[in-house]
């Protein structure tokens, strides 16, 4: 194995946003069987250390590629794009995010599980649409637009996580 391979090469996948997640899982299991430290327990310390490093590397690669947002960020990184901490986004998008956040806050205040389910569906649809935009833009080589998609995905992902946490809180009551 080669530590210089990118995560897609490691799993023998084509570089791109749209992945066959089942194939990713299968390749992950194959690699884990090959590099699992237990297989090297009776070998020298260097081999054991290397197996541990490989296992950690495979786990990290799987974690990144199995989730859309980290996968998109990783893809941009492969093209040497580093994300800004405080990016400039379109005012319309930012206003929409404020409105969505206020809707979420209102639903939490009123403790409406039904309204929260509707919001979760809306967040999920918006996130999937942005992921599709990213994929198209990245594949077309429109990296500036793909980067903007990732920034929007980050905002939407945070909203979705907040809504899921609110849902757990409401169900626990």
BELQUI-V247208 format. One record per pair of residues at least 24 apart in sequence whose C-alpha atoms are under 6 Angstrom apart, sorted by the first residue. I is the first residue (numbers start at 1). J is the second residue. Records with the same first field share a line. If there is no record, write none. Layout:
BEGIN
I: J ; J
END
This chain:
BEGIN
7: 61
17: 135
123: 160
127: 156
END
